[in-house]
Amino acid sequence: MLRIRAEKLDQQAHTDPLTLLPNRRALDRQLPALMRRAHDRAQPLCAAMVDLDHFKRVNDAHGHAVGDRVLAAMGTILTDAIRDSDLAVRLGGEEFLLVFGDATPADAAKACERLLVAVSGFRWDDVAPGLTCTVSIGLAVRNTGERTPHWLARADTALYAAKRAGRNRVESAPH
């Protein structure tokens, strides 16, 4: 009974309750294993920072309850978009991180393009009449020996480049 309770508490500690995605704490636990596997297999590892465009407008125009429903829907969209070898995490607010294991940079870019289509094509009108949502994505391939904070910062920089370039797009960081 205590073991089951401990497992349940551990799951709660590592899961975002709104999106049901792993949280930042889970990222800290799972990312090293993904990095080791990529290193051992001599495969690239790609990170995509994903941010809902103009999310504050959703909350301002439709209320925070609708904003929460948008975030929950994003959790489902991201879960449906990834493979078992990938990781989707809610970093906080309206920002998410995807880590693509066993994917070339071209494959990761294609997955991000499919994600753009999935988000913009979602039936947001079912969440709130007149609602539309898009995301911007910054993609970075981890360079050999690159420290994780630098790698993720490059993905974040690419995300802001996507926003400056008009949003609802993918931008890749230079290597």
C-alpha positions, 0 to 999 in steps of 0.5 A: 500500500505504501509503495502504491501511494509513493508511486502515485505521489511520484507521478503527481510530482512529475506530471503537469495536472492541466495538460497531463504532460510531464513537467520540468521536474520530469524533464530533469529526470528523463532528458539525461537518458535520452541524451545517453541513448542518442550518444550511444547510438551516435544519433542526433538529438533535437529540441523544439521549443513550442509556444502558443501564439498570443495566448494572453489574448485568449485569456483576455478575450475568453477568460482563464477557464478557456485558456486552461482548456486550450492548454489541456487541448495542447497537451493532447495535441502534443501527446498525439504528435510524438513517438515513444522515443520522443518527449513532450513537456510543459515547461510552464505557462503556454510554453512546451518542449519537445525532444526528438529521439531517434530523429534526424534534424530533417525528421524533427523539422517535418514533425514540427511542421506537422505540429503547426498544421495539427494546432492550426487545424484543431477545432478550437471553435469547439473550445470557444466560439471564434477561437483560433490558435497557432504556435511558434516553434524553435528547433535546435539540434544538439551539438556534440559535447554541447551543454544542455542549457546552451542547447535549449537556449538556442532552441529558445532563441529560434522560437523568438526568431519564429515569433519575430518572423510572423508566428505560426512557423518553425525556425531552426537554430544555426548549429 
